[in-house]
Amino acid sequence: MHQDITDRSEPELQGGHEDRTATPLRSRMGPPPPPLTYVPLGERPLRRLPQLFTGLALYGFSLAVMVRASLGVTPWTVLSEGLEHHTFLSFGTITAVVGVLVLLLWIPLKQRPKFGTVANIIVLAYSADLGLSLIPEHLGFPARVGLLGGGVLLNGLSVAVYVGARFGPGPRDGLMTGASAATGRSIRLIRTLIEITVLAVGWLLGGSVGVGTVLYALAVGPTTQFFMPWFAYRRTAESMGDAALSEEANPTE
């Protein structure tokens, strides 16, 4: 008899306990992370292609903005400069070689180059050159500070825009998304760790480091993660699943 009473009352108590605590816990955890896996090229291209090319164009332009700020280059540029001191290769060749080596790191992460990976290489080159031709050199210090802050913010935004289109990331951003998926860690943490590691190696090899380099290494990860939910393309099934999770986390009754 005692066992019968326990069987009837204990689930009720447990259920009541979950009703009081589960919802606040889910609310504290926040919404589920946006999906970033590859979506085939043929799925809604008129919706996704403009987002991809806009994000890539902004990304290349943001690099030009930071170059014109002359307060420190990105960690990957520091790495290329450092390698240039120790090889006979040109800066451009080293940048390409580094990109290929980063693609090799995709293999254990089960990442494969996609349409967006190739587009990344082509669009960035042209948009960066365009930005350098439009932004004058030798600006005053206040203008350079503004360019630095705006460049870092624009860079994080542009990564979220083009990666969120889900055509496949560029070499360096693919390393970020692949490591995030493999480890279960946030994009903010993974991107920050990658940038700091690359910065440290480049500096040890003799690359030039400025305040803008440190700012970029620390800020681009959180900025990208902040904007990612706004631009990550969601398929119908994913949207329905997110809606169900949201309703579960915020019940109407």
ZIURQUI-V833161 format. One record per residue. N is the residue number from 1. PHI is phi as a letter, one per 30 degrees, with the letter a starting at -180 (NA if undefined). Layout:
BEGIN
n=N phi=PHI
n=N phi=PHI
END
This chain:
BEGIN
n=1 phi=NA
n=2 phi=d
n=3 phi=d
n=4 phi=d
n=5 phi=d
n=6 phi=d
n=7 phi=d
n=8 phi=d
n=9 phi=d
n=10 phi=d
n=11 phi=d
n=12 phi=d
n=13 phi=d
n=14 phi=d
n=15 phi=d
n=16 phi=d
n=17 phi=d
n=18 phi=d
n=19 phi=d
n=20 phi=d
n=21 phi=c
n=22 phi=d
n=23 phi=d
n=24 phi=d
n=25 phi=d
n=26 phi=d
n=27 phi=d
n=28 phi=d
n=29 phi=d
n=30 phi=i
n=31 phi=d
n=32 phi=d
n=33 phi=d
n=34 phi=d
n=35 phi=d
n=36 phi=b
n=37 phi=d
n=38 phi=d
n=39 phi=c
n=40 phi=e
n=41 phi=e
n=42 phi=d
n=43 phi=d
n=44 phi=h
n=45 phi=d
n=46 phi=d
n=47 phi=d
n=48 phi=c
n=49 phi=d
n=50 phi=e
n=51 phi=d
n=52 phi=d
n=53 phi=d
n=54 phi=d
n=55 phi=d
n=56 phi=d
n=57 phi=d
n=58 phi=d
n=59 phi=d
n=60 phi=d
n=61 phi=d
n=62 phi=d
n=63 phi=d
n=64 phi=d
n=65 phi=d
n=66 phi=d
n=67 phi=d
n=68 phi=d
n=69 phi=d
n=70 phi=h
n=71 phi=b
n=72 phi=k
n=73 phi=c
n=74 phi=d
n=75 phi=e
n=76 phi=d
n=77 phi=d
n=78 phi=e
n=79 phi=d
n=80 phi=d
n=81 phi=d
n=82 phi=d
n=83 phi=d
n=84 phi=d
n=85 phi=d
n=86 phi=c
n=87 phi=b
n=88 phi=c
n=89 phi=d
n=90 phi=d
n=91 phi=d
n=92 phi=d
n=93 phi=d
n=94 phi=d
n=95 phi=e
n=96 phi=d
n=97 phi=d
n=98 phi=d
n=99 phi=d
n=100 phi=d
n=101 phi=d
n=102 phi=d
n=103 phi=d
n=104 phi=d
n=105 phi=d
n=106 phi=d
n=107 phi=e
n=108 phi=d
n=109 phi=d
n=110 phi=i
n=111 phi=c
n=112 phi=b
n=113 phi=d
n=114 phi=b
n=115 phi=e
n=116 phi=d
n=117 phi=d
n=118 phi=d
n=119 phi=e
n=120 phi=e
n=121 phi=d
n=122 phi=d
n=123 phi=d
n=124 phi=d
n=125 phi=d
n=126 phi=d
n=127 phi=d
n=128 phi=d
n=129 phi=d
n=130 phi=d
n=131 phi=d
n=132 phi=d
n=133 phi=d
n=134 phi=c
n=135 phi=c
n=136 phi=d
n=137 phi=c
n=138 phi=h
n=139 phi=d
n=140 phi=d
n=141 phi=d
n=142 phi=e
n=143 phi=d
n=144 phi=d
n=145 phi=d
n=146 phi=d
n=147 phi=d
n=148 phi=d
n=149 phi=d
n=150 phi=d
n=151 phi=d
n=152 phi=d
n=153 phi=d
n=154 phi=d
n=155 phi=d
n=156 phi=d
n=157 phi=d
n=158 phi=d
n=159 phi=d
n=160 phi=d
n=161 phi=d
n=162 phi=d
n=163 phi=d
n=164 phi=d
n=165 phi=d
n=166 phi=i
n=167 phi=c
n=168 phi=j
n=169 phi=d
n=170 phi=d
n=171 phi=e
n=172 phi=d
n=173 phi=d
n=174 phi=d
n=175 phi=d
n=176 phi=d
n=177 phi=d
n=178 phi=d
n=179 phi=d
n=180 phi=d
n=181 phi=d
n=182 phi=d
n=183 phi=c
n=184 phi=i
n=185 phi=d
n=186 phi=d
n=187 phi=d
n=188 phi=e
n=189 phi=d
n=190 phi=d
n=191 phi=d
n=192 phi=d
n=193 phi=d
n=194 phi=d
n=195 phi=d
n=196 phi=d
n=197 phi=d
n=198 phi=d
n=199 phi=d
n=200 phi=d
n=201 phi=d
n=202 phi=d
n=203 phi=d
n=204 phi=d
n=205 phi=d
n=206 phi=j
n=207 phi=d
n=208 phi=d
n=209 phi=b
n=210 phi=b
n=211 phi=d
n=212 phi=d
n=213 phi=d
n=214 phi=d
n=215 phi=e
n=216 phi=d
n=217 phi=e
n=218 phi=d
n=219 phi=c
n=220 phi=d
n=221 phi=d
n=222 phi=e
n=223 phi=d
n=224 phi=d
n=225 phi=d
n=226 phi=d
n=227 phi=d
n=228 phi=e
n=229 phi=d
n=230 phi=d
n=231 phi=c
n=232 phi=d
n=233 phi=d
n=234 phi=c
n=235 phi=d
n=236 phi=e
n=237 phi=d
n=238 phi=d
n=239 phi=d
n=240 phi=d
n=241 phi=d
n=242 phi=d
n=243 phi=d
n=244 phi=d
n=245 phi=d
n=246 phi=d
n=247 phi=d
n=248 phi=d
n=249 phi=d
n=250 phi=b
n=251 phi=d
n=252 phi=d
n=253 phi=c
END
